[in-house]
Amino acid sequence: MERRYIASRIAQTIITLYAVLTLMWVLFRLVPGDPTAMFLSGRLSPEDVEAIRKLWGLDQPLHVQYFKYMKNLSMGDLGISFSYREPVLKVMLPALFNTLILMIPSILMAIVVGTLMGTNLGWKRGSARERIGVVLSLFVRSFPVFLTGIIVLMIFVHLLGWFPLGGMRTIGAFGLSWWERFLDVSHHLALPFGVAFLYYVGDVVVISRTSMLEMIGEEFLQFAKARGLSDKKVKKIAMRNAIIPVITYSTILIGFAFGGQVLLEVVFAWPGVGRLMVNSVQIHDYPVAQAAFFLMATAVIIANLLVDFSYGYLDPRISIQKR
């Protein structure tokens, strides 16, 4: 039964990916404008523009373009960027690496710290610490990420001068050792990392606190207390079950990790995949834009699949057979 369920969920995931790919392809073709008009208008003759359209395959019927895109994608070929004139993977990988450097540490820390804070606040329901913690969590989450970024830049860059204005590395810094490069990147990373952490941790705190409040009245905790388990052990049992909604929410954050936080990358001039994705949409660079959205969608869908499989381990009350 478990094998049948796993096979069924994998089949559903494949169908979902195919549907997302198709919808994404159609939506990009509905965007007004043409890549050749964006790049070449006024610089080449109509004959040359038509030759470029033929070279890029844009002169073919839409259904032919669609099937050719799916065929190439099935073979791992994401195409050639219209604007960079290089393979899409060569364009995306550096930007993706930069995004993961920023997003993975901030999201992981937000999940760990937010879960510990939220479950502790829920366990101490009604205390002054809980009220203050909830207010602070909602306060930092209510600010748009770009506004928090601007405030942080005003304080720590313009007023105090502790950190660089933006970017990932110091311009013109050559011949540095690996340790000096690491310190330079870390120095540039500090502010966007802190802003991303503050932005995500508020949601995790509220979700884990609410989940812990629901756990407190459960019969299995009352039974654990009746068996004479210490308050610390009962709390540990409750925490294990309270983190399930956080794990579910983390799948959304994984999508942000691969797709980048566009506003954050713009404010701090971080050369990540989020900025690349937006720029590609604006200039109708279909291959790069489609690859970026496909990467983000795939990360979210696969993360949901893995979380679904892990539910039975996280909460023994959840049975695969019943689902």
C-alpha positions in Angstrom: 0.0 0.0 0.0 2.8 2.4 0.8 4.5 1.7 -2.5 1.3 2.3 -4.3 0.8 5.6 -2.5 4.4 6.7 -3.2 4.1 5.8 -6.9 0.8 7.7 -7.0 2.3 10.8 -5.5 5.3 10.7 -7.8 2.9 10.4 -10.8 0.9 13.4 -9.6 4.1 15.4 -9.2 5.2 14.6 -12.8 1.7 15.7 -14.1 1.9 18.8 -12.0 5.3 19.7 -13.4 4.1 19.2 -16.9 1.0 21.4 -16.3 3.1 24.1 -14.8 5.6 24.0 -17.7 2.7 24.2 -20.2 1.0 27.1 -18.4 4.3 29.0 -18.1 5.1 28.5 -21.8 1.6 29.8 -22.8 1.8 32.8 -20.4 5.1 34.0 -21.7 3.8 33.9 -25.3 0.8 36.0 -24.2 3.0 38.8 -23.0 2.9 41.7 -25.5 6.0 42.4 -27.5 8.6 40.4 -29.4 12.3 39.7 -28.4 13.5 40.9 -31.8 11.7 44.2 -31.5 13.2 44.7 -28.0 16.8 44.0 -29.2 17.0 44.9 -32.9 14.3 47.5 -33.7 15.9 50.4 -35.6 19.3 48.8 -35.9 18.6 46.1 -38.6 16.6 45.9 -41.7 13.3 44.0 -41.7 15.0 41.2 -43.6 17.7 40.9 -41.0 15.1 40.9 -38.2 13.2 38.1 -40.0 16.5 36.2 -40.3 17.0 36.5 -36.5 13.4 35.4 -35.9 14.1 32.3 -38.0 17.4 31.6 -36.2 15.6 31.8 -32.8 12.7 29.7 -34.1 10.1 32.4 -33.5 8.9 32.2 -37.1 7.4 28.8 -36.5 3.8 28.1 -35.5 3.3 28.1 -31.7 2.5 24.4 -31.5 5.8 23.6 -33.2 7.7 25.9 -30.8 5.9 24.2 -27.9 6.7 20.7 -28.9 10.3 21.6 -29.7 10.7 23.3 -26.3 9.3 20.2 -24.5 11.6 17.9 -26.5 14.7 20.0 -25.8 13.7 20.2 -22.1 13.3 16.4 -21.8 17.0 16.1 -23.0 18.2 18.7 -20.5 18.6 21.5 -23.0 17.2 24.8 -21.7 18.0 26.6 -24.8 20.1 29.7 -25.7 19.5 33.1 -24.1 18.3 35.6 -26.6 20.1 38.5 -24.9 23.3 36.9 -23.6 23.7 34.5 -26.6 24.9 31.8 -24.3 23.4 28.6 -23.0 20.8 29.3 -20.4 22.5 27.1 -17.7 25.7 29.2 -18.2 23.7 32.3 -17.6 21.6 31.0 -14.6 24.1 29.0 -12.6 26.1 32.0 -11.3 23.0 33.9 -10.4 21.4 30.9 -8.7 24.6 30.3 -6.7 24.5 34.0 -5.5 20.9 33.7 -4.6 21.4 30.5 -2.6 24.3 32.1 -0.7 21.9 34.7 0.5 18.6 32.8 0.9 19.5 29.4 2.3 21.3 30.6 5.5 18.6 33.2 6.2 15.7 30.8 5.6 17.3 28.0 7.6 18.0 30.3 10.5 14.5 31.8 10.4 13.0 28.3 10.5 15.2 27.1 13.4 15.0 30.3 15.5 11.4 31.0 14.7 10.3 27.4 15.6 12.1 27.5 18.9 10.7 31.0 19.7 7.2 30.2 18.6 6.9 26.8 20.4 8.3 28.4 23.6 5.9 31.3 23.4 3.0 28.9 22.9 4.1 26.8 25.8 4.1 29.9 28.0 0.7 31.1 26.9 -0.6 34.2 28.7 2.8 35.3 30.0 4.3 38.7 29.4 7.1 37.1 27.3 4.5 35.6 25.0 2.7 38.9 24.5 5.9 40.8 23.7 7.2 38.0 21.4 4.0 38.0 19.4 4.0 41.8 19.0 7.6 41.9 17.9 7.1 39.0 15.4 4.1 40.7 13.9 5.9 44.0 13.9 8.9 42.8 11.9 6.7 40.8 9.5 4.4 43.7 8.8 7.1 45.8 7.2 7.6 45.2 3.4 11.1 43.7 2.8 12.2 46.6 0.6 11.2 49.2 3.3 13.2 47.2 6.0 16.1 47.1 3.6 16.0 50.8 3.0 15.9 51.6 6.7 18.8 49.2 7.4 20.8 50.9 4.6 20.1 54.3 6.1 21.3 53.3 9.5 24.2 50.9 9.0 25.5 52.3 5.7 24.8 56.0 5.5 24.8 56.9 9.2 27.2 54.4 10.8 29.2 53.4 7.7 29.7 49.9 8.9 28.7 48.0 5.8 29.0 48.5 2.0 26.1 50.0 0.1 25.3 46.9 -2.0 26.6 44.3 -4.4 28.3 41.0 -3.5 32.0 41.9 -3.7 34.1 45.0 -3.5 34.6 46.5 -7.0 38.2 46.5 -8.1 39.4 44.1 -5.4 41.8 41.7 -7.2 44.4 39.3 -6.1 42.7 38.5 -2.8 43.2 35.2 -1.0 40.3 32.8 -0.5 40.0 34.0 3.1 39.9 37.6 2.1 37.3 36.9 -0.6 35.2 35.0 2.0 35.4 38.0 4.4 34.5 40.4 1.6 31.5 38.4 0.5 30.4 38.0 4.2 30.7 41.7 4.7 28.4 42.4 1.8 26.1 39.6 2.8 25.5 40.7 6.4 22.8 43.3 5.8 20.6 41.4 3.2 21.0 38.3 5.3 19.7 40.1 8.4 16.8 41.7 6.5 15.8 38.3 5.0 16.0 36.7 8.4 13.7 39.3 10.0 11.2 39.1 7.1 10.8 35.3 7.3 11.2 34.6 11.1 8.0 36.4 12.0 5.8 34.0 10.0 7.5 31.0 11.5 7.1 32.3 15.0 3.4 32.9 14.6 2.8 29.5 12.9 4.7 27.5 15.4 3.1 29.3 18.3 -0.4 28.7 17.0 0.5 25.0 16.4 1.8 24.6 19.9 -1.4 26.2 21.4 -3.4 23.5 19.5 -1.1 20.8 20.9 -1.4 21.8 24.5 -5.0 20.4 24.8 -4.3 17.1 23.1 -5.1 13.9 24.9 -1.7 12.3 24.2 0.0 15.1 26.1 -2.3 14.7 29.0 -1.5 11.0 28.9 2.2 11.8 28.9 1.8 14.0 32.0 -0.3 11.3 33.7 2.6 8.8 33.1 4.8 11.0 35.2 6.9 12.5 32.4 8.7 15.7 33.3 7.5 19.0 31.9 10.6 19.2 29.7 9.9 15.8 28.1 6.2 16.6 27.5 7.2 19.9 25.9 9.6 18.0 23.6 6.8 15.7 22.5 4.5 18.7 21.8 7.3 20.5 19.9 7.8 17.5 17.6 4.1 17.6 16.6 3.9 21.4 16.5 6.6 21.7 13.8 4.5 20.0 11.1 2.8 23.2 10.0 6.3 24.9 9.9 7.6 22.1 7.7 4.7 22.7 5.4 5.3 26.4 5.3 9.0 25.7 4.6 8.1 24.4 1.2 7.0 27.9 0.2 10.3 29.3 1.6 12.2 26.8 -0.5 10.6 28.3 -3.6 11.8 31.7 -2.5 15.2 30.3 -1.9 15.5 29.1 -5.6 13.5 32.0 -7.0 15.2 34.7 -5.0 13.6 37.6 -3.2 13.4 40.1 -6.0 12.8 43.2 -3.9 15.6 42.3 -1.5 18.1 41.7 -4.4 17.1 45.0 -6.0 17.5 47.1 -2.8 21.0 45.6 -2.0 22.0 45.2 -5.7 22.5 41.5 -5.1 23.2 39.7 -8.4 20.8 36.8 -7.9 18.3 34.8 -10.0 15.4 37.0 -8.9 16.8 40.0 -10.6 17.8 37.9 -13.6 14.2 36.5 -13.8 12.6 40.0 -13.8 15.0 41.4 -16.3 14.5 38.4 -18.6 10.7 38.9 -18.5 11.1 42.6 -19.3 13.2 42.0 -22.3 11.3 38.9 -23.5 14.2 36.6 -23.1 12.0 33.5 -23.0 14.6 30.8 -22.5 16.1 32.4 -19.3 12.7 33.5 -17.9 11.2 30.1 -18.5 14.2 28.3 -16.9 14.0 30.5 -13.9 10.3 30.0 -13.3 10.7 26.3 -14.0 13.5 26.0 -11.4 11.4 27.7 -8.8 8.2 25.7 -9.5 10.2 22.4 -9.5 11.8 23.3 -6.2 8.4 24.0 -4.6 6.7 20.9 -6.0 9.5 18.5 -5.1 9.7 20.0 -1.6 6.0 19.4 -1.2 6.4 15.8 -2.2 9.3 15.2 0.2 7.3 16.9 3.0 4.3 14.8 2.2 6.4 11.6 2.6 7.9 12.8 5.8 4.6 13.4 7.6 4.3 9.8 8.8 7.7 10.1 10.4 7.1 13.5 12.0 3.6 12.5 13.4 2.9 8.8 14.0 -0.8 9.6 14.1 -0.7 10.3 10.3 -1.0 7.1 8.3 -0.1 6.8 4.6 -2.7 4.1 4.2 -5.4 6.5 5.3 -4.3 9.2 3.0 
